[in-house]
């Protein structure tokens, strides 16, 4: 299955929390039936952090968080590793150039390198993607 797009955590976590759900997030999840997504290494830490904070705030139970992680492992999402040199170089520069966090810049950098559209609900990331010529995934 060819890589179809880079997906950021704003979309992924919208699958977990009903109050963050959107037609776009659901369409991206449906697209994973025929395409697969790429994410930077930081994605796994972002998912784990959101779930840990949500559990502490009683927004999700531990068992529901575990079920969500099982769902994520079943989806065709490939984690791409960045080298420290890339993080300290291109990703850091991209973050400074676009005003993004280094975390968000890692998604944008991956989309640039792979020549893939980006699936995101994050307004700042969408704006930065347009600025550097990365397409936003349209479904």
C-alpha positions in Angstrom: 0.0 0.0 0.0 1.6 3.3 -1.1 2.1 6.1 1.4 -0.8 8.5 0.8 -0.2 11.3 3.3 1.5 12.6 6.4 -0.9 12.8 9.4 -0.5 14.9 12.4 -1.6 14.3 16.0 -4.5 16.8 15.8 -6.3 14.5 13.5 -5.4 11.3 15.3 -6.6 12.5 18.7 -9.9 13.7 17.2 -10.6 9.9 16.7 -10.2 9.4 20.4 -12.3 12.2 21.9 -15.9 12.6 20.7 -15.9 16.4 21.4 -12.9 16.8 19.0 -14.4 14.6 16.2 -15.0 16.3 12.8 -16.0 15.2 9.3 -12.4 15.8 8.2 -10.9 13.6 10.9 -13.4 10.8 10.1 -12.7 11.1 6.4 -8.9 10.8 7.1 -9.5 7.7 9.2 -11.6 6.2 6.4 -8.8 7.0 3.9 -6.6 4.6 5.9 -8.6 1.7 4.5 -6.9 2.2 1.1 -3.8 4.3 1.9 -1.3 4.5 4.6 0.1 7.4 6.5 3.5 8.5 7.7 4.3 10.3 11.0 7.5 11.5 12.6 8.9 9.7 15.6 7.6 12.4 17.9 4.0 11.3 17.1 4.1 8.3 19.4 5.2 10.5 22.3 2.5 13.1 21.5 -0.2 10.4 21.5 1.1 8.9 24.8 1.2 12.4 26.4 -2.3 13.4 25.3 -3.7 10.1 26.7 -1.8 10.4 30.0 -3.0 14.0 30.5 -6.5 13.1 29.5 -6.5 10.2 32.0 -5.3 12.5 34.8 -8.0 15.0 34.0 -10.6 12.1 34.0 -11.3 12.8 30.3 -10.6 9.1 29.4 -10.3 5.9 31.4 -7.1 3.9 31.3 -9.0 1.0 29.6 -10.4 3.3 26.9 -6.9 4.7 26.3 -5.5 1.2 26.0 -8.3 0.3 23.5 -7.4 3.5 21.5 -3.8 2.4 21.4 -4.8 -1.0 20.0 -6.8 0.8 17.3 -3.7 2.9 16.4 -1.5 -0.1 16.2 -4.0 -1.7 13.8 -3.9 1.2 11.3 -1.4 1.5 8.4 0.6 4.3 10.0 4.4 4.2 9.6 6.6 6.0 12.1 9.6 7.6 10.4 12.7 8.3 12.5 14.5 11.6 12.3 18.2 11.8 13.2 19.3 14.3 15.8 21.2 16.1 13.1 18.0 16.6 11.2 16.1 17.7 14.3 18.9 20.2 15.2 19.2 21.3 11.6 16.4 21.3 9.1 13.5 20.8 11.5 14.7 23.5 13.9 15.2 25.9 11.0 11.8 25.1 9.7 10.2 25.7 13.1 11.9 29.1 13.3 11.0 30.0 9.7 7.3 29.2 10.1 6.7 30.0 13.7 5.7 26.4 14.4 6.7 24.3 17.4 9.5 21.9 16.6 7.0 19.1 17.0 4.7 20.5 14.3 7.6 21.3 12.1 8.6 17.6 12.2 5.3 16.8 10.5 5.8 19.5 7.9 9.4 18.5 7.3 8.3 14.9 6.7 5.6 16.0 4.2 8.2 18.2 2.4 10.8 15.3 2.2 8.2 12.7 1.0 6.4 15.1 -1.3 3.1 14.1 0.4 0.0 16.1 1.4 -0.5 16.8 5.1 -3.6 15.8 7.1 -4.1 18.3 9.9 -6.7 20.1 11.8 -4.1 22.6 13.3 -4.7 26.1 11.8 -1.0 27.2 12.3 0.3 24.0 10.7 -2.1 24.5 7.7 -0.9 28.0 7.3 2.8 27.0 7.5 2.1 24.2 5.0 0.6 26.6 2.5 3.6 29.0 3.0 6.1 26.3 2.1 4.1 24.7 -0.7 2.8 21.6 1.0 -0.7 20.5 0.0 -3.3 19.9 2.7 -4.9 16.5 2.2 -8.4 17.0 0.6 -11.0 14.3 1.0 
